[in-house]
């Protein structure tokens, strides 16, 4: 059921004038309603304005772009980075640039739509099928380097943290594009995401793109890769004609490091409390060090809502599909919130 609300959904939301606990969305660090982060963000708005629509190639350039991109590249462990106004734009930018270079594009299972270039693009159902297709292409097309797209965190556990399916592929012959929207800012050392983990698998080339809105709480996107690749992307009409990320948003990332660090600690505490407080007979799909817990039991979803707890729940990929539900733990949740939802889940399974 769709519910309409009139403000940002924090740890609580109001539906039909009744308060409900909210365990959904992607505000993993709970930054959007955090007073300290809002104070930082508002100060940056006052300095940089509410929007900056000029080209990054104009004769007047704001230094925060280069500063934030150097910071982000260092955080994830890449040679270079470039920011965009959204994660979707970042993904499309990378995909279009590689298609124009006459690469053959392949999509791993569960790849997010942000990386598709048309409605006809389809992911392979299994990594085994993808592996066969890739090796066949490489054998028959020695001069055309294949490109593989995948989501780092796809909520099935097939990729992050071990990337078992990915390791089946002939990675040394592949340009690998990874969407890390649900990982960066949350997983990895200091929230650096999966770049270094995947780089250690030695693909021919690694490019990571992402939204900055989930792990960093501000609108924007980013692309990470070699200095040569980032330079080539920047030197395009696409980049020159795109409105950049908000400077205030990037400044909040650059100067909010202490806030992000403390929130990741809180998120880990909350996530571990949730796991510890669940009964032994409760079984969710979950990835280590990530705060999302997925399941497909429609009765549990209804039971939670009957007990005034709302989670992420929708039919995917279309209205005829099974209901996919996800409990998302946030740094904004209190200990009481966590124990409450665990009590209700345990009562459902014990009834």
C-alpha positions in Angstrom: 0.0 0.0 0.0 1.3 3.5 -0.9 1.3 6.0 1.9 1.8 9.8 1.3 3.6 11.9 3.9 4.3 15.6 4.2 7.9 15.6 5.6 11.1 13.7 5.3 10.7 10.2 6.7 13.0 10.0 9.7 12.9 7.3 12.4 9.2 8.1 12.8 6.5 9.0 10.2 2.9 10.0 10.6 0.2 8.1 8.6 -3.4 9.1 9.0 -2.3 11.2 12.0 -0.8 8.2 13.7 2.9 7.8 14.5 4.7 4.8 13.1 8.3 3.7 13.4 10.0 3.8 10.1 12.6 1.2 9.1 12.9 1.8 5.4 14.4 4.1 2.8 18.1 4.7 2.3 19.0 7.3 4.9 21.5 4.9 6.5 23.3 7.5 8.6 20.1 9.4 9.4 21.8 12.7 8.4 18.9 14.5 6.7 17.2 15.4 10.0 20.4 15.4 12.2 20.8 18.9 13.8 24.6 18.9 13.6 24.6 17.9 10.0 21.9 20.4 9.1 23.8 23.2 10.8 26.9 22.3 8.7 24.8 22.1 5.5 23.0 25.4 6.1 26.3 27.2 6.6 27.5 25.7 3.3 24.3 26.9 1.6 25.0 30.4 2.8 28.5 30.3 1.4 27.9 28.5 -1.9 24.3 29.3 -2.6 21.4 27.0 -3.2 22.4 26.0 -6.7 25.3 26.4 -9.2 24.2 25.9 -12.8 27.4 27.0 -14.7 29.5 24.6 -16.6 32.6 23.1 -14.9 34.5 24.3 -18.0 33.6 28.0 -17.6 36.3 30.7 -16.9 35.0 31.0 -13.3 35.5 27.8 -11.3 34.7 27.1 -7.6 37.6 25.3 -5.9 35.4 23.1 -3.7 34.8 20.8 -6.7 38.5 19.8 -7.0 38.9 19.7 -3.3 35.9 17.4 -2.8 36.9 15.1 -5.7 40.4 14.7 -4.4 39.0 13.9 -0.9 36.5 11.3 -2.4 39.2 9.7 -4.6 41.5 9.3 -1.5 38.6 7.9 0.5 37.8 5.1 -1.9 41.3 4.4 -3.1 41.1 5.4 -6.7 43.5 7.6 -8.7 40.9 10.2 -9.5 37.2 11.1 -9.2 34.7 13.4 -10.8 31.3 14.4 -9.4 28.0 14.8 -11.1 24.6 16.2 -10.1 23.1 12.7 -9.5 24.0 9.0 -9.3 21.8 8.3 -12.2 23.6 10.8 -14.4 26.9 9.4 -13.3 25.9 5.9 -14.4 24.4 7.0 -17.7 27.5 9.1 -18.4 29.8 6.2 -18.0 27.6 3.8 -19.9 27.2 6.2 -22.9 30.8 7.0 -23.1 31.8 3.3 -23.3 29.1 2.5 -25.8 30.4 5.3 -28.1 33.8 3.7 -27.9 32.3 0.6 -29.5 32.5 -1.7 -26.5 30.1 -4.6 -26.0 28.0 -4.1 -22.9 27.0 -6.9 -20.6 24.8 -6.7 -17.4 25.3 -8.9 -14.4 22.3 -10.3 -12.5 20.2 -7.6 -10.6 22.1 -4.7 -12.1 20.3 -1.4 -11.3 18.4 0.4 -14.1 20.7 3.5 -13.7 23.3 1.7 -15.8 21.0 0.6 -18.7 20.9 2.6 -21.9 17.6 1.4 -23.2 14.6 -0.7 -22.2 16.0 -3.5 -24.3 19.0 -3.9 -22.1 18.6 -7.0 -19.9 20.8 -8.5 -17.2 21.9 -12.1 -17.4 19.9 -14.3 -15.0 23.0 -16.0 -13.6 26.7 -15.4 -13.4 27.3 -18.7 -15.1 25.3 -17.6 -18.1 27.2 -14.3 -18.1 30.5 -16.1 -17.9 29.7 -18.3 -20.9 28.6 -15.2 -23.0 31.7 -13.2 -22.0 34.1 -16.0 -22.9 32.4 -16.6 -26.2 32.6 -12.9 -27.0 36.2 -12.7 -26.1 37.1 -15.7 -28.3 35.3 -14.3 -31.3 36.1 -10.6 -30.9 39.7 -10.1 -29.9 39.7 -6.4 -30.6 36.5 -5.5 -28.7 36.9 -5.3 -25.0 33.7 -6.3 -23.2 32.2 -4.1 -20.4 30.4 -5.6 -17.5 28.0 -3.6 -15.3 26.9 -4.7 -11.8 25.6 -3.5 -8.5 28.1 -3.8 -5.6 25.2 -4.2 -3.1 22.3 -5.9 -4.8 20.6 -7.0 -1.5 20.8 -10.7 -2.6 24.3 -11.1 -1.2 25.6 -12.4 -4.6 28.1 -9.6 -4.9 29.3 -7.7 -1.8 31.2 -8.6 0.3 32.9 -11.6 -1.4 31.9 -11.1 -5.1 31.8 -14.9 -5.7 29.9 -14.6 -9.0 32.2 -11.9 -10.3 35.3 -14.1 -9.6 33.9 -16.6 -12.2 34.4 -14.1 -15.0 37.6 -13.5 -17.1 38.2 -10.3 -15.3 41.6 -9.5 -16.8 39.9 -9.1 -20.2 37.0 -7.0 -18.9 36.3 -3.3 -18.1 34.2 -3.5 -15.0 31.6 -0.9 -14.0 30.4 -1.1 -10.5 27.5 0.9 -9.0 28.3 1.4 -5.3 25.4 3.6 -4.4 24.4 1.5 -1.4 27.9 0.8 -0.2 29.9 4.1 -0.4 29.8 6.0 2.9 28.6 2.9 4.7 30.9 -0.1 4.1 34.6 -0.4 3.6 37.4 1.4 5.6 36.1 4.8 6.7 33.1 4.3 4.4 35.2 4.0 1.3 32.9 1.5 -0.3 34.0 -1.5 -2.4 36.6 0.1 -4.9 39.7 -1.4 -3.3 38.0 -4.8 -2.7 37.0 -5.1 -6.3 40.3 -3.7 -7.6 42.1 -6.5 -5.8 40.3 -8.9 -8.1 42.4 -7.4 -10.9 39.9 -6.5 -13.7 41.4 -5.0 -16.8 39.9 -1.7 -15.8 37.7 -0.7 -12.9 35.2 2.2 -12.9 32.9 2.8 -9.9 30.0 5.1 -10.0 27.5 6.0 -7.3 24.9 8.2 -5.8 26.1 10.3 -2.9 22.6 10.6 -1.4 22.5 7.4 0.4 25.8 7.2 2.3 26.5 10.9 2.5 23.0 12.4 2.8 23.3 15.0 0.0 22.2 15.0 -3.6 25.0 14.2 -6.1 26.8 11.5 -7.9 30.4 10.4 -8.4 32.6 8.4 -10.7 35.9 6.8 -9.7 38.7 5.4 -11.8 42.1 5.9 -13.3 43.4 9.4 -13.9 43.4 8.6 -17.6 39.7 7.5 -17.6 38.5 10.4 -15.5 40.4 12.9 -17.7 38.7 11.4 -20.8 35.3 11.7 -19.2 35.8 15.3 -18.2 37.0 16.1 -21.7 33.6 15.5 -23.3 30.7 17.7 -24.3 28.5 15.6 -22.0 30.4 16.7 -19.0 30.8 20.3 -20.2 27.0 20.6 -20.8 25.9 19.0 -17.5 25.0 21.0 -14.5 27.4 20.1 -11.7 26.7 18.8 -8.2 25.7 21.5 -5.7 28.9 23.0 -4.2 27.2 23.2 -0.8 26.5 19.5 -1.0 30.2 18.7 -1.8 31.4 21.0 0.9 29.2 19.2 3.4 30.9 15.9 2.5 34.3 17.5 2.7 33.8 19.1 6.0 31.5 16.6 7.6 34.0 13.8 8.1 33.7 13.7 11.9 29.9 13.6 11.7 30.1 10.7 9.1 32.5 8.8 11.3 30.4 9.1 14.5 27.2 8.1 12.6 28.8 5.0 11.1 29.7 3.9 14.6 26.1 4.4 15.7 24.8 2.6 12.7 27.1 -0.4 13.4 25.9 -0.5 17.1 22.3 -0.4 16.0 22.8 -3.1 13.3 24.5 -5.4 15.7 21.8 -4.9 18.3 19.2 -5.8 15.7 21.0 -9.0 14.7 21.6 -10.0 18.4 18.0 -9.4 19.4 16.4 -11.5 16.6 15.2 -15.0 17.5 17.1 -18.0 16.1 14.2 -18.9 13.8 14.3 -15.5 12.0 16.0 -15.7 8.6 16.6 -12.5 6.5 18.9 -11.9 3.5 21.7 -9.8 4.9 25.2 -8.8 4.0 27.9 -8.3 6.7 28.3 -4.7 7.9 25.3 -3.5 5.9 22.1 -2.3 7.6 19.5 -3.7 5.1 17.7 -7.0 5.8 15.5 -8.4 3.0 12.7 -10.9 2.9 9.6 -11.8 0.9 7.1 -12.8 3.5 4.0 -10.7 2.8 2.4 -11.7 6.1 5.3 -10.3 8.1 5.1 -7.0 6.2 1.4 -6.8 7.0 2.0 -7.8 10.7 4.7 -5.1 11.1 2.3 -2.4 9.6 -0.5 -3.6 11.9 1.9 -2.9 14.8 2.7 0.6 13.4 6.0 -0.2 11.8 6.6 0.7 8.2 9.4 -0.8 6.1 10.4 -0.6 2.5 8.0 -2.8 0.6 7.1 -2.9 -3.1 6.6 -5.4 -6.0 9.8 -5.7 -8.1 10.4 -5.6 -11.0 6.7 -5.2 -11.9 3.3 -5.2 -10.3 2.9 -8.9 -11.0 6.0 -9.8 -9.0 6.3 -11.0 -5.5 6.3 -8.4 -2.7 9.9 -7.6 -1.8 10.4 -6.2 1.6 13.4 -4.7 3.3 14.1 -3.6 6.9 16.6 -0.8 7.0 18.4 0.1 10.2 19.5 3.7 10.6 21.9 5.5 12.8 18.9 7.7 13.8 17.1 4.8 15.4 17.2 4.5 19.2 17.8 1.4 21.2 14.2 1.3 22.1 13.2 1.4 18.4 15.5 -1.5 17.6 14.2 -3.6 20.5 10.6 -2.8 19.6 10.9 -4.1 16.0 12.7 -7.2 17.2 10.1 -7.9 19.7 7.4 -7.7 17.0 9.3 -9.8 14.5 10.0 -12.5 17.2 6.4 -12.5 18.2 5.4 -13.1 14.6 7.7 -16.1 14.2 6.8 -17.5 17.6 3.0 -17.3 17.2 
